[in-house]
Amino acid sequence: MVYIALQGMAPWQMHSEIRERSQDQDFLDSWEKAAYTGAHSEVALSADGIGEGWIAEQAVPSAMYSCLKSPDDFEAAVLMAANTDGDSDSIATITGSVVGAKLGIEAIPIRK
C-alpha cells in the first residue's frame, strides 16, 4: 500500500489495485468491507464491521478504511484508526504510513 501511495494513487485506486493482486480469500472478504461499508467508524472498525484488527486480514483493511474516509487529512485518518477498541496501534501505524506516503511529510502536523 505504501509503494502504491508513493506512486500517487488515490485510496480508491489503491483499493482496486490490491484487490486485483491478492489471492487470499479471508483478506479479500475484509478488504471489500473497507471500501463498501457506509457505517460510522465505531461500527466499521469493530468486530461487527471489518474486524478489530488483531490479525493482518483485518488490520490492513481497517487501515484502508481510515485512508478512504480521510484521504487528504493525515491527522483525521490516523486519529480514526487509533480510536478503535481493537489493535489500534497497528491500524494507526499502517494508516499513517499509507497516508503519509501519499500526502508527504508536510501533511503531518507538528505539535509543540
C-alpha positions in Angstrom: 0.0 0.0 0.0 2.8 2.4 0.8 4.5 1.7 -2.6 1.2 2.3 -4.4 0.6 5.5 -2.3 4.1 6.8 -3.3 3.1 6.4 -6.9 0.4 9.0 -6.3 -2.7 6.7 -6.4 -5.8 7.8 -4.6 -7.0 5.4 -1.9 -9.9 4.1 -4.0 -7.3 3.3 -6.7 -5.1 1.6 -4.2 -8.1 -0.5 -3.1 -8.8 -1.7 -6.6 -5.1 -2.4 -7.3 -4.6 -4.5 -4.1 -7.9 -6.3 -4.6 -6.6 -7.5 -8.0 -3.3 -8.6 -6.7 -4.5 -10.6 -3.6 -5.4 -14.2 -3.8 -6.2 -14.7 -0.1 -10.0 -15.0 0.3 -10.0 -14.1 4.1 -8.1 -11.0 3.3 -10.4 -10.1 0.3 -13.5 -10.6 2.4 -12.3 -7.9 4.8 -10.8 -5.8 2.1 -14.2 -5.5 0.3 -15.8 -4.3 3.6 -13.3 -1.5 3.8 -14.5 0.2 0.6 -18.2 -0.5 0.8 -19.1 0.0 4.4 -21.2 3.1 4.9 -21.0 2.5 8.7 -19.6 5.0 11.1 -16.0 4.2 12.1 -17.1 3.0 15.5 -19.0 0.2 13.8 -16.8 -0.3 10.7 -13.6 -0.7 12.8 -15.2 -3.3 15.2 -16.0 -7.0 15.3 -19.3 -6.1 13.7 -17.6 -4.4 10.7 -14.2 -5.1 9.2 -12.9 -6.6 12.4 -10.8 -5.4 15.3 -7.5 -5.7 13.5 -5.9 -8.4 15.7 -4.9 -10.3 12.5 -3.4 -8.8 9.3 -6.5 -9.8 7.3 -8.4 -7.2 9.4 -5.7 -4.7 10.3 -4.8 -3.8 6.7 -8.4 -3.4 5.5 -9.2 -1.4 8.6 -6.3 0.9 7.8 -7.6 1.2 4.2 -11.0 2.2 5.6 -9.4 5.0 7.5 -7.5 6.1 4.4 -10.6 6.0 2.3 -12.6 8.1 4.9 -9.9 10.8 5.2 -7.7 10.6 2.1 -6.4 14.2 2.3 -6.2 14.6 6.1 -3.3 12.8 7.8 -4.4 13.6 11.3 -8.0 12.7 10.8 -7.1 9.3 9.2 -4.7 8.4 11.9 -6.9 9.5 14.8 -9.8 7.5 13.3 -7.5 4.4 13.2 -6.1 5.0 16.7 -9.5 5.4 18.3 -10.7 1.8 17.9 -11.3 -0.9 20.5 -9.1 -3.4 18.6 -5.4 -3.4 17.6 -5.5 0.4 17.3 -1.7 0.9 17.3 -1.2 -1.4 14.4 -4.1 0.0 12.4 -2.9 3.6 13.1 0.7 2.7 12.1 -0.4 1.2 8.8 -2.8 4.2 8.2 -0.1 6.7 8.9 2.4 5.0 6.7 0.0 5.0 3.7 -1.5 8.5 4.1 1.9 9.9 4.9 3.4 8.3 1.8 0.5 9.7 -0.3 0.5 13.2 1.1 4.1 13.7 2.1 5.8 14.9 5.3 4.3 18.3 5.0 0.9 16.8 5.8 2.0 15.6 9.2 1.1 18.2 11.8 3.8 19.5 14.1 2.9 19.7 17.8 4.9 21.9 20.1 
